[in-house]
């Protein structure tokens, strides 16, 4: 009985807290060193995204259509902004100011609707933008509007090109759910066309290497169980040409003489991986359950389960999964693809104060976060890269 209890879960006090480092905060406003997350205080309808690369932080706001590049101390280095929606910066040198050299610069770009962002090793900025309605195209086969592109901007603020479905200058994307850049600067764009998820994997030069369409009927179903699969998350590996899919399996419980469906319960979760070179499934790992009991002798009816979300993959085939256990704390699970649990750590995240949250897992395994409250926006990180130092992929 004791062994069973230990396998199912452990008390919250037994999972060490991983120290959070508060880096800097930004005030709300329209000045270049401030941030705007809402237009009129209404519901959140546009994206606000964080990306970290090489110790620099990139914060993108779809409400004012601008991207800020900041140091870990909160110093603003570069601003990419739509001049029609933002005042002219007073503390930064304009990209058009000739004859002067400065490491703090501002560049104008006519963004329509800024969304997902990512950064390459040479500081090339990749930005999701939405095209005007007059040029958007409805795709009859997918049943969705094609109206997104990925704009590439160089370090000098100039547009290099834009990526579409086939690569440079290709057809517009459907709704973009994520943009990732691998350690070799390959670009991964994940798009959604319900019920289909489409992943476009590009070489660093923008050449399309593979398109993978994931539909409900292509998800693996274990032969030993009668359950329905549901795709939750798709994330790329940063070092391998591999795509991770977190799939949840559900069973329908029928009760009574009429055998009506009265409940749908999650049975288990797995993370599968697909080889990008051939598009085939290569393997999977079971996601451990995070179940709490009030006492050793509590019954299953007294159990409380907290589900993990897949954040991403760190070097060495380490999967990062996060489980919200309360309004103040979450549990981070680092799971190796071999099935070995590398670390469990408690993260202090106060959801009582947070209005918007965005997480970023860097190529070297550092977990950063943007927490927007009613008063300010805070940028923090956890040095999660130290939790698996020295480990190699198997």
KEKE-3310 file (N, C-alpha, C; in steps of 0.2 Angstrom, whole numbers, plus 5000, padded with zeros to 4 digits):
npx = (5004:5010:5020:5012:5006:5017:5021:5010:5010:5017:5018:5015:5025:5036:5041:5054:5056:5059:5070:5064:5069:5067:5068:5065:5053:5040:5031:5014:5009:5012:5024:5041:5048:5038:5024:5009:4995:4982:4968:4957:4953:4945:4941:4954:4960:4970:4987:5001:5018:5032:5050:5066:5083:5099:5101:5094:5079:5063:5049:5033:5019:5002:4993:4998:5006:5021:5038:5049:5066:5075:5087:5093:5092:5082:5084:5080:5084:5081:5068:5055:5042:5025:5022:5010:5003:5010:5019:5033:5049:5058:5070:5078:5088:5083:5081:5084:5092:5106:5124:5126:5131:5124:5119:5106:5091:5078:5066:5055:5040:5027:5017:5003:4995:5003:5009:5014:5032:5049:5067:5082:5099:5107:5101:5091:5074:5059:5042:5025:5013:4997:4989:4980:4962:4958:4966:4967:4964:4952:4952:4946:4948:4954:4945:4946:4952:4966:4977:4989:5007:5024:5035:5052:5065:5080:5095:5096:5084:5078:5066:5069:5062:5047:5039:5029:5017:5024:5036:5048:5039:5028:5011:4998:4998:4986:4978:4991:4999:5011:5029:5045:5062:5076:5091:5100:5095:5084:5067:5051:5035:5019:5003:4985:4971:4956:4949:4962:4980:4994:5011:5025:5040:5055:5071:5085:5087:5074:5069:5056:5056:5048:5031:5019:5004:4992:4979:4964:4961:4974:4981:4990:4982:4982:4982:4977:4968:4951:4949:4947:4958:4965:4973:4984:4995:5009:5026:5042:5058:5074:5086:5086:5079:5064:5047:5037:5022:5009:4997:4981:4971:4954:4940:4923:4911:4897:4880:4866:4850:4847:4860:4866:4879:4887:4898:4915:4931:4948:4960:4974:4990:5001:5017:5022:5034:5038:5048:5055:5062:5056:5043:5037:5031:5041:5042:5037:5032:5026:5016:5019:5007:5000:4995:4987:4984:4975:4979:4988:4979:4968:4954:4952:4942:4945:4956:4965:4968:4981:4984:4997:5004:5012:5027:5038:5054:5070:5088:5096:5085:5075:5060:5049:5036:5022:5011:4997:4994:4988:4981:4993:5004:5014:5018:5034:5039:5052:5055:5063:5065:5067:5059:5062:5060:5068:5068:5058:5050:5044:5036:5033:5020:5009:4993:4982:4985:4989:4985:4988:4998:5014:5025:5042:5053:5070:5083:5093:5087:5082:5069:5058:5047:5033:5023:5009:5000:4988:4994:5007:5020:5029:5045:5052:5063:5068:5082:5082:5090:5101:5096:5098:5111:5125:5120:5117:5109:5101)
npy = (4994:5006:5007:5009:5021:5030:5029:5034:5048:5062:5072:5090:5097:5089:5091:5100:5118:5128:5141:5157:5170:5186:5197:5210:5224:5231:5246:5251:5259:5270:5275:5272:5263:5257:5246:5241:5231:5230:5237:5244:5240:5229:5212:5200:5199:5199:5194:5193:5191:5182:5180:5173:5174:5171:5178:5190:5198:5197:5206:5205:5214:5213:5223:5236:5234:5232:5227:5224:5224:5219:5220:5209:5216:5225:5235:5245:5240:5239:5244:5239:5245:5250:5265:5272:5268:5271:5283:5293:5287:5294:5291:5283:5280:5284:5272:5279:5289:5295:5294:5293:5282:5270:5259:5258:5257:5262:5255:5258:5249:5243:5235:5224:5215:5210:5194:5179:5176:5174:5171:5171:5164:5174:5185:5188:5192:5184:5186:5184:5190:5198:5198:5211:5211:5212:5205:5193:5175:5163:5146:5132:5118:5117:5124:5136:5154:5160:5170:5174:5178:5175:5186:5191:5200:5209:5213:5226:5231:5230:5222:5206:5195:5187:5172:5160:5146:5138:5142:5155:5169:5162:5155:5162:5158:5148:5151:5155:5145:5144:5149:5143:5142:5132:5125:5125:5135:5132:5133:5132:5132:5131:5128:5131:5123:5119:5102:5100:5101:5109:5107:5116:5114:5122:5125:5135:5144:5147:5137:5125:5110:5100:5097:5093:5085:5084:5075:5070:5057:5052:5050:5040:5026:5016:4998:4991:4997:5005:5020:5037:5047:5064:5077:5088:5097:5103:5102:5107:5098:5106:5102:5090:5084:5083:5081:5084:5077:5079:5069:5066:5053:5048:5041:5036:5035:5025:5024:5018:5012:5016:5018:5030:5042:5048:5054:5059:5054:5057:5045:5043:5050:5053:5057:5058:5056:5062:5059:5071:5069:5058:5059:5049:5041:5038:5034:5034:5041:5038:5050:5053:5052:5065:5065:5068:5064:5066:5058:5044:5033:5037:5035:5031:5040:5051:5057:5069:5075:5082:5089:5088:5100:5101:5110:5112:5106:5103:5103:5087:5078:5081:5083:5096:5098:5105:5107:5114:5116:5123:5140:5147:5139:5128:5113:5108:5096:5087:5077:5063:5056:5043:5039:5041:5050:5065:5077:5084:5099:5113:5127:5144:5152:5165:5165:5172:5185:5186:5192:5190:5177:5171:5159:5154:5143:5142:5138:5133:5128:5136:5142:5155:5168:5179:5189:5197:5208:5218:5230:5230:5223:5209:5201:5186:5172:5155:5145:5133:5126:5121:5110:5098:5098:5091:5079:5068:5065:5049)
npz = (5000:5004:4994:4983:4986:4985:4972:4965:4969:4978:4993:4993:5000:4998:4986:4980:4980:4966:4964:4959:4949:4949:4936:4929:4928:4919:4916:4912:4897:4883:4880:4874:4883:4889:4891:4882:4884:4883:4873:4877:4889:4888:4885:4882:4866:4857:4854:4866:4867:4873:4870:4873:4869:4870:4882:4880:4879:4871:4868:4862:4857:4852:4852:4852:4841:4841:4845:4858:4862:4875:4888:4902:4913:4910:4902:4887:4871:4857:4847:4837:4828:4824:4816:4815:4826:4837:4847:4842:4846:4860:4866:4859:4845:4829:4815:4803:4806:4800:4800:4814:4827:4837:4850:4854:4847:4836:4825:4811:4806:4797:4804:4804:4813:4826:4831:4836:4840:4836:4838:4828:4828:4823:4827:4819:4817:4819:4815:4817:4807:4802:4787:4777:4776:4763:4755:4760:4759:4756:4760:4753:4754:4767:4774:4781:4784:4775:4781:4787:4789:4791:4795:4791:4799:4799:4808:4807:4806:4793:4782:4777:4770:4768:4775:4768:4766:4757:4758:4756:4751:4749:4749:4760:4778:4788:4804:4815:4828:4834:4833:4831:4832:4829:4836:4825:4818:4810:4805:4813:4810:4817:4813:4814:4808:4811:4811:4810:4813:4807:4803:4798:4792:4790:4782:4787:4777:4773:4764:4762:4771:4776:4777:4789:4792:4804:4810:4818:4815:4812:4823:4835:4842:4856:4856:4866:4874:4874:4869:4865:4856:4859:4853:4861:4862:4852:4849:4844:4844:4849:4845:4837:4822:4825:4831:4844:4851:4862:4868:4874:4881:4881:4890:4888:4900:4902:4910:4918:4913:4900:4895:4894:4890:4903:4908:4904:4905:4907:4903:4901:4897:4883:4876:4860:4847:4831:4817:4807:4795:4788:4792:4800:4815:4829:4842:4859:4876:4891:4901:4917:4931:4941:4956:4971:4987:5003:5014:5018:5019:5012:5000:4983:4979:4985:4979:4970:4955:4945:4930:4917:4906:4891:4889:4881:4874:4880:4878:4875:4874:4884:4891:4895:4907:4914:4928:4935:4952:4962:4966:4968:4966:4955:4947:4940:4929:4923:4911:4904:4887:4888:4898:4910:4925:4928:4935:4948:4952:4962:4956:4960:4956:4955:4952:4956:4955:4941:4925:4912:4905:4899:4893:4890:4883:4882:4869:4876:4887:4897:4907:4905:4909:4906:4916:4918:4927:4935:4938:4933:4921:4923:4921:4922:4927:4928:4932:4925:4917:4924:4930:4923:4919:4912:4908:4895:4879:4876)
capx = (5000:5014:5023:5007:5005:5023:5021:5005:5011:5020:5015:5018:5031:5041:5044:5058:5054:5065:5070:5062:5073:5064:5073:5064:5046:5038:5025:5009:5009:5014:5031:5045:5050:5032:5020:5002:4993:4975:4966:4951:4952:4940:4943:4960:4959:4977:4993:5007:5022:5039:5055:5072:5088:5106:5101:5090:5072:5059:5042:5029:5012:4998:4989:5001:5010:5028:5042:5054:5071:5077:5092:5090:5091:5076:5086:5078:5090:5079:5061:5052:5035:5021:5022:5003:5000:5015:5022:5040:5053:5063:5076:5081:5090:5080:5085:5085:5097:5112:5130:5127:5131:5121:5117:5099:5089:5071:5064:5048:5038:5019:5014:4995:4993:5009:5007:5020:5038:5055:5073:5087:5105:5110:5097:5085:5068:5053:5036:5019:5009:4991:4988:4974:4956:4957:4971:4967:4961:4948:4955:4940:4950:4955:4939:4948:4955:4973:4979:4995:5013:5030:5040:5059:5068:5087:5097:5096:5077:5075:5063:5072:5057:5041:5038:5022:5016:5029:5043:5049:5034:5022:5004:4998:4996:4980:4980:4998:4999:5018:5035:5051:5069:5080:5098:5103:5091:5078:5061:5046:5028:5014:4997:4979:4965:4952:4952:4969:4986:4999:5017:5029:5047:5059:5078:5087:5086:5067:5066:5052:5059:5043:5024:5016:4997:4990:4972:4962:4962:4981:4984:4990:4978:4985:4977:4975:4963:4946:4949:4948:4964:4964:4979:4984:5001:5014:5032:5048:5065:5078:5092:5084:5073:5059:5042:5033:5015:5006:4991:4977:4966:4948:4935:4916:4907:4889:4877:4859:4847:4848:4867:4868:4885:4886:4905:4921:4936:4955:4963:4981:4993:5008:5021:5024:5038:5038:5054:5054:5065:5052:5036:5034:5031:5047:5042:5033:5034:5020:5017:5017:5001:5001:4989:4987:4979:4976:4982:4990:4973:4962:4952:4952:4937:4948:4961:4964:4974:4983:4986:5002:5004:5019:5029:5043:5059:5076:5093:5096:5078:5072:5053:5046:5029:5020:5005:4995:4992:4984:4982:4999:5010:5013:5024:5037:5041:5057:5054:5067:5061:5067:5054:5065:5059:5074:5067:5051:5051:5038:5037:5029:5016:5003:4988:4977:4987:4991:4980:4991:5005:5017:5031:5047:5059:5075:5086:5098:5084:5080:5062:5057:5040:5030:5017:5005:4995:4984:4999:5014:5022:5036:5049:5056:5066:5070:5087:5080:5095:5105:5093:5100:5118:5130:5116:5117:5104:5102)
capy = (5000:5012:5008:5012:5028:5033:5029:5039:5055:5064:5078:5096:5099:5085:5093:5106:5124:5130:5148:5161:5176:5192:5201:5217:5225:5237:5250:5251:5265:5270:5277:5266:5259:5255:5241:5241:5225:5231:5243:5248:5236:5224:5205:5199:5197:5199:5191:5196:5185:5183:5175:5174:5171:5174:5182:5196:5197:5200:5206:5208:5216:5214:5229:5242:5232:5233:5222:5227:5220:5221:5216:5205:5222:5229:5241:5244:5241:5240:5244:5238:5248:5253:5272:5274:5267:5272:5289:5293:5286:5300:5289:5278:5283:5281:5269:5283:5294:5294:5297:5292:5275:5269:5252:5258:5259:5261:5254:5258:5244:5244:5228:5224:5212:5206:5188:5175:5179:5169:5174:5166:5165:5180:5190:5189:5192:5181:5189:5183:5196:5196:5202:5215:5207:5213:5201:5186:5170:5157:5139:5128:5112:5117:5127:5142:5159:5160:5177:5175:5177:5176:5191:5191:5207:5208:5217:5233:5233:5229:5216:5201:5192:5184:5165:5157:5139:5134:5145:5163:5172:5157:5156:5163:5153:5149:5154:5152:5144:5145:5149:5141:5142:5127:5127:5126:5141:5129:5137:5128:5136:5127:5132:5127:5123:5114:5099:5099:5104:5108:5109:5118:5114:5126:5126:5141:5149:5147:5131:5120:5104:5095:5098:5087:5087:5080:5075:5065:5050:5050:5050:5033:5023:5009:4993:4987:5001:5008:5027:5042:5052:5071:5081:5094:5101:5101:5106:5104:5098:5111:5099:5085:5085:5079:5084:5080:5078:5077:5066:5063:5048:5049:5035:5038:5031:5025:5022:5017:5007:5019:5018:5037:5045:5053:5057:5058:5054:5056:5039:5043:5055:5051:5061:5054:5060:5061:5060:5076:5067:5054:5060:5044:5040:5035:5032:5038:5040:5039:5055:5051:5056:5070:5064:5070:5061:5069:5054:5037:5029:5040:5031:5034:5045:5057:5059:5075:5074:5089:5087:5092:5103:5101:5117:5111:5101:5106:5099:5080:5075:5082:5086:5100:5098:5110:5106:5119:5113:5128:5147:5150:5135:5123:5108:5107:5089:5086:5069:5061:5052:5036:5037:5043:5057:5068:5082:5088:5106:5117:5134:5149:5156:5167:5166:5177:5192:5186:5193:5186:5173:5168:5155:5153:5138:5143:5132:5129:5125:5141:5143:5162:5170:5186:5189:5203:5210:5225:5235:5230:5217:5207:5196:5182:5166:5149:5142:5126:5122:5118:5104:5092:5099:5086:5074:5067:5061:5042)
capz = (5000:5004:4988:4978:4987:4983:4965:4963:4970:4984:4995:4990:5003:4997:4980:4982:4976:4962:4966:4954:4949:4946:4932:4928:4927:4914:4917:4907:4894:4876:4879:4871:4888:4893:4887:4881:4883:4881:4870:4880:4895:4887:4885:4879:4860:4853:4857:4869:4867:4876:4868:4875:4865:4871:4887:4878:4880:4866:4871:4857:4859:4846:4853:4849:4835:4842:4848:4862:4864:4882:4892:4908:4918:4908:4897:4880:4866:4851:4846:4831:4830:4819:4818:4815:4832:4843:4847:4840:4852:4861:4870:4855:4839:4823:4810:4798:4808:4797:4803:4821:4829:4844:4851:4856:4840:4834:4818:4809:4801:4797:4806:4804:4819:4828:4835:4838:4838:4838:4836:4826:4832:4821:4829:4814:4821:4815:4818:4814:4805:4799:4781:4777:4774:4756:4751:4763:4754:4760:4758:4752:4757:4774:4777:4785:4780:4775:4782:4791:4786:4795:4792:4794:4800:4801:4814:4805:4805:4787:4780:4773:4766:4772:4774:4768:4767:4753:4759:4754:4747:4748:4751:4767:4783:4792:4811:4818:4835:4837:4829:4834:4829:4832:4837:4819:4814:4806:4807:4813:4811:4819:4811:4816:4804:4815:4817:4808:4815:4802:4805:4792:4795:4785:4783:4789:4771:4771:4760:4765:4771:4776:4780:4792:4794:4810:4810:4823:4813:4811:4830:4837:4848:4859:4854:4872:4877:4870:4871:4860:4857:4858:4852:4865:4861:4847:4851:4841:4847:4847:4842:4833:4818:4828:4833:4850:4851:4868:4866:4879:4879:4885:4889:4890:4905:4901:4915:4918:4908:4893:4893:4891:4892:4909:4910:4899:4909:4904:4905:4902:4892:4881:4872:4854:4843:4824:4813:4802:4788:4784:4794:4803:4822:4831:4849:4864:4883:4896:4905:4924:4934:4947:4960:4978:4992:5009:5018:5016:5019:5008:4995:4976:4978:4988:4975:4966:4949:4941:4923:4914:4899:4888:4887:4876:4874:4881:4875:4878:4874:4890:4890:4901:4908:4919:4931:4940:4958:4966:4963:4970:4964:4949:4948:4934:4928:4918:4909:4898:4882:4890:4903:4917:4928:4929:4941:4949:4956:4963:4954:4963:4951:4959:4947:4959:4952:4934:4920:4906:4906:4893:4895:4884:4885:4877:4866:4881:4893:4903:4907:4906:4909:4907:4920:4917:4933:4934:4940:4929:4918:4926:4917:4927:4924:4932:4929:4924:4913:4929:4933:4919:4917:4911:4905:4887:4876:4876)
cpx = (5004:5018:5018:5006:5011:5023:5016:5007:5014:5017:5018:5024:5037:5044:5047:5055:5060:5064:5069:5066:5069:5069:5071:5056:5046:5031:5020:5010:5011:5021:5035:5047:5044:5029:5013:5000:4985:4973:4962:4949:4947:4944:4950:4959:4965:4982:4998:5012:5029:5044:5061:5078:5095:5106:5097:5083:5068:5052:5038:5022:5008:4993:4992:5006:5017:5031:5048:5059:5075:5083:5089:5089:5085:5078:5084:5083:5087:5071:5059:5044:5032:5020:5015:5000:5004:5018:5030:5044:5057:5069:5080:5083:5086:5084:5087:5090:5104:5118:5131:5127:5128:5119:5110:5096:5081:5070:5057:5046:5030:5016:5006:4993:4999:5006:5013:5026:5044:5061:5079:5094:5109:5106:5091:5079:5062:5047:5030:5015:5002:4990:4981:4968:4956:4961:4971:4963:4958:4950:4949:4942:4950:4949:4940:4951:4962:4975:4985:5002:5018:5035:5047:5062:5075:5088:5096:5088:5074:5072:5067:5068:5051:5041:5030:5022:5022:5036:5043:5043:5028:5016:5003:4996:4989:4983:4986:4997:5006:5023:5040:5057:5073:5087:5102:5099:5086:5072:5055:5039:5023:5007:4991:4973:4960:4948:4959:4974:4991:5005:5022:5036:5052:5066:5079:5086:5079:5064:5062:5055:5053:5036:5021:5009:4995:4983:4970:4963:4969:4984:4984:4985:4980:4979:4974:4970:4958:4946:4950:4954:4962:4971:4979:4989:5006:5020:5038:5054:5069:5084:5091:5079:5067:5054:5038:5026:5012:4999:4987:4972:4960:4944:4928:4913:4900:4886:4869:4856:4847:4855:4869:4875:4884:4893:4910:4927:4943:4958:4970:4983:4999:5011:5024:5029:5038:5045:5052:5056:5060:5044:5033:5035:5037:5046:5037:5035:5027:5021:5014:5011:5003:4995:4991:4982:4980:4979:4984:4984:4967:4961:4953:4948:4940:4954:4960:4970:4975:4986:4992:5001:5011:5021:5034:5048:5066:5082:5094:5090:5075:5065:5051:5039:5027:5012:5003:4991:4988:4985:4988:5005:5008:5019:5027:5040:5046:5057:5059:5063:5062:5062:5056:5063:5065:5073:5060:5053:5045:5040:5031:5026:5009:4997:4982:4979:4988:4985:4982:4997:5007:5024:5035:5052:5064:5078:5091:5094:5082:5073:5061:5049:5038:5024:5014:5000:4992:4989:5005:5015:5029:5039:5053:5059:5068:5076:5087:5086:5100:5102:5095:5107:5122:5126:5116:5111:5106:5102)
cpy = (5006:5013:5011:5019:5032:5034:5034:5046:5056:5070:5084:5098:5095:5086:5100:5112:5126:5138:5152:5167:5181:5196:5208:5218:5231:5240:5250:5258:5264:5273:5271:5261:5256:5249:5242:5234:5225:5237:5248:5244:5231:5217:5205:5196:5196:5196:5195:5190:5187:5178:5178:5171:5175:5179:5189:5193:5201:5200:5209:5209:5217:5220:5235:5240:5234:5227:5226:5222:5223:5217:5213:5210:5226:5235:5240:5245:5242:5240:5244:5240:5251:5261:5275:5273:5268:5279:5288:5292:5292:5298:5285:5282:5280:5278:5273:5289:5293:5297:5296:5284:5274:5261:5252:5261:5258:5260:5254:5252:5244:5237:5229:5222:5208:5200:5185:5178:5173:5173:5169:5168:5171:5186:5192:5188:5189:5183:5187:5189:5194:5201:5206:5210:5207:5208:5194:5182:5165:5151:5134:5121:5112:5120:5133:5148:5159:5168:5179:5174:5177:5180:5191:5198:5206:5213:5224:5236:5232:5222:5212:5198:5190:5176:5164:5149:5135:5137:5152:5165:5167:5159:5157:5157:5153:5151:5150:5151:5145:5145:5147:5141:5137:5130:5128:5131:5138:5132:5132:5132:5131:5131:5127:5128:5118:5109:5097:5103:5103:5111:5110:5118:5116:5125:5133:5147:5150:5142:5127:5113:5098:5099:5092:5089:5082:5081:5070:5058:5047:5049:5043:5032:5017:5004:4990:4991:5004:5015:5031:5047:5059:5074:5087:5099:5098:5105:5103:5103:5103:5108:5094:5087:5081:5083:5080:5082:5075:5075:5064:5058:5048:5043:5038:5033:5031:5022:5022:5013:5009:5019:5025:5038:5050:5056:5055:5059:5053:5050:5040:5048:5052:5057:5057:5059:5057:5063:5065:5073:5063:5055:5054:5044:5036:5031:5036:5037:5042:5045:5053:5055:5060:5069:5065:5067:5065:5065:5047:5032:5031:5035:5035:5040:5052:5060:5065:5075:5081:5087:5092:5094:5103:5108:5117:5106:5105:5101:5092:5076:5075:5086:5090:5100:5102:5108:5111:5115:5117:5135:5150:5146:5130:5119:5107:5100:5089:5079:5068:5056:5045:5034:5039:5050:5060:5073:5083:5094:5110:5124:5139:5153:5159:5169:5170:5184:5192:5187:5189:5183:5171:5165:5154:5148:5139:5137:5129:5127:5129:5142:5151:5163:5177:5185:5196:5204:5216:5231:5236:5223:5215:5201:5192:5176:5161:5146:5135:5122:5119:5111:5097:5093:5092:5079:5074:5063:5053:5039)
cpz = (5000:4998:4983:4979:4984:4975:4962:4963:4977:4986:4993:4993:5002:4990:4981:4977:4972:4962:4959:4954:4945:4942:4931:4927:4922:4916:4911:4904:4887:4875:4877:4876:4892:4888:4887:4880:4881:4878:4874:4887:4894:4887:4880:4872:4855:4857:4860:4870:4870:4872:4871:4871:4867:4877:4886:4877:4874:4868:4865:4859:4852:4847:4851:4843:4836:4845:4851:4863:4870:4884:4898:4913:4916:4904:4890:4875:4859:4851:4839:4832:4823:4820:4818:4822:4839:4842:4845:4846:4853:4864:4865:4848:4833:4818:4804:4800:4805:4800:4810:4822:4836:4844:4854:4850:4840:4827:4816:4805:4802:4798:4806:4811:4821:4832:4838:4836:4840:4835:4834:4829:4829:4822:4824:4818:4816:4818:4814:4813:4801:4793:4781:4774:4766:4752:4754:4758:4758:4756:4758:4756:4765:4778:4782:4781:4781:4775:4786:4787:4792:4792:4796:4794:4802:4806:4813:4804:4798:4786:4775:4768:4771:4770:4773:4768:4763:4754:4758:4749:4745:4750:4758:4771:4785:4799:4813:4825:4838:4831:4833:4830:4832:4833:4831:4814:4809:4809:4807:4815:4812:4818:4813:4810:4806:4810:4815:4811:4810:4804:4799:4795:4789:4787:4785:4783:4769:4766:4764:4765:4772:4779:4783:4794:4799:4811:4815:4821:4812:4818:4832:4843:4850:4858:4860:4876:4872:4872:4865:4861:4855:4858:4857:4863:4856:4848:4847:4846:4845:4843:4837:4828:4820:4831:4839:4850:4858:4866:4872:4877:4884:4884:4891:4894:4903:4908:4914:4913:4901:4891:4890:4894:4897:4911:4905:4904:4905:4907:4906:4896:4890:4877:4866:4851:4835:4821:4807:4795:4784:4787:4798:4811:4824:4838:4853:4871:4886:4900:4912:4926:4940:4951:4967:4982:4999:5014:5015:5015:5015:5002:4988:4975:4981:4985:4971:4961:4946:4935:4921:4907:4897:4886:4881:4878:4875:4878:4879:4878:4881:4889:4896:4901:4914:4922:4936:4946:4962:4962:4964:4967:4958:4950:4941:4934:4922:4916:4903:4893:4884:4895:4910:4919:4931:4936:4942:4954:4956:4960:4957:4957:4954:4954:4950:4956:4945:4930:4914:4908:4900:4895:4889:4887:4880:4874:4871:4887:4899:4902:4909:4906:4909:4911:4920:4923:4931:4935:4935:4925:4921:4922:4922:4924:4930:4929:4929:4920:4918:4931:4929:4916:4917:4909:4898:4885:4875:4869)
residu = (UNK:UNK:UNK:UNK:UNK:UNK:UNK:UNK:UNK:UNK:UNK:UNK:UNK:UNK:UNK:UNK:UNK:UNK:UNK:UNK:UNK:UNK:UNK:UNK:UNK:UNK:UNK:UNK:UNK:UNK:UNK:UNK:UNK:UNK:UNK:UNK:UNK:UNK:UNK:UNK:UNK:UNK:UNK:UNK:UNK:UNK:UNK:UNK:UNK:UNK:UNK:UNK:UNK:UNK:UNK:UNK:UNK:UNK:UNK:UNK:UNK:UNK:UNK:UNK:UNK:UNK:UNK:UNK:UNK:UNK:UNK:UNK:UNK:UNK:UNK:UNK:UNK:UNK:UNK:UNK:UNK:UNK:UNK:UNK:UNK:UNK:UNK:UNK:UNK:UNK:UNK:UNK:UNK:UNK:UNK:UNK:UNK:UNK:UNK:UNK:UNK:UNK:UNK:UNK:UNK:UNK:UNK:UNK:UNK:UNK:UNK:UNK:UNK:UNK:UNK:UNK:UNK:UNK:UNK:UNK:UNK:UNK:UNK:UNK:UNK:UNK:UNK:UNK:UNK:UNK:UNK:UNK:UNK:UNK:UNK:UNK:UNK:UNK:UNK:UNK:UNK:UNK:UNK:UNK:UNK:UNK:UNK:UNK:UNK:UNK:UNK:UNK:UNK:UNK:UNK:UNK:UNK:UNK:UNK:UNK:UNK:UNK:UNK:UNK:UNK:UNK:UNK:UNK:UNK:UNK:UNK:UNK:UNK:UNK:UNK:UNK:UNK:UNK:UNK:UNK:UNK:UNK:UNK:UNK:UNK:UNK:UNK:UNK:UNK:UNK:UNK:UNK:UNK:UNK:UNK:UNK:UNK:UNK:UNK:UNK:UNK:UNK:UNK:UNK:UNK:UNK:UNK:UNK:UNK:UNK:UNK:UNK:UNK:UNK:UNK:UNK:UNK:UNK:UNK:UNK:UNK:UNK:UNK:UNK:UNK:UNK:UNK:UNK:UNK:UNK:UNK:UNK:UNK:UNK:UNK:UNK:UNK:UNK:UNK:UNK:UNK:UNK:UNK:UNK:UNK:UNK:UNK:UNK:UNK:UNK:UNK:UNK:UNK:UNK:UNK:UNK:UNK:UNK:UNK:UNK:UNK:UNK:UNK:UNK:UNK:UNK:UNK:UNK:UNK:UNK:UNK:UNK:UNK:UNK:UNK:UNK:UNK:UNK:UNK:UNK:UNK:UNK:UNK:UNK:UNK:UNK:UNK:UNK:UNK:UNK:UNK:UNK:UNK:UNK:UNK:UNK:UNK:UNK:UNK:UNK:UNK:UNK:UNK:UNK:UNK:UNK:UNK:UNK:UNK:UNK:UNK:UNK:UNK:UNK:UNK:UNK:UNK:UNK:UNK:UNK:UNK:UNK:UNK:UNK:UNK:UNK:UNK:UNK:UNK:UNK:UNK:UNK:UNK:UNK:UNK:UNK:UNK:UNK:UNK:UNK:UNK:UNK:UNK:UNK:UNK:UNK:UNK:UNK:UNK:UNK:UNK:UNK:UNK:UNK:UNK:UNK:UNK:UNK:UNK:UNK:UNK:UNK:UNK:UNK:UNK:UNK:UNK:UNK:UNK:UNK:UNK:UNK:UNK:UNK:UNK:UNK:UNK:UNK:UNK:UNK:UNK:UNK:UNK:UNK:UNK:UNK:UNK:UNK:UNK:UNK:UNK:UNK:UNK:UNK)
# end
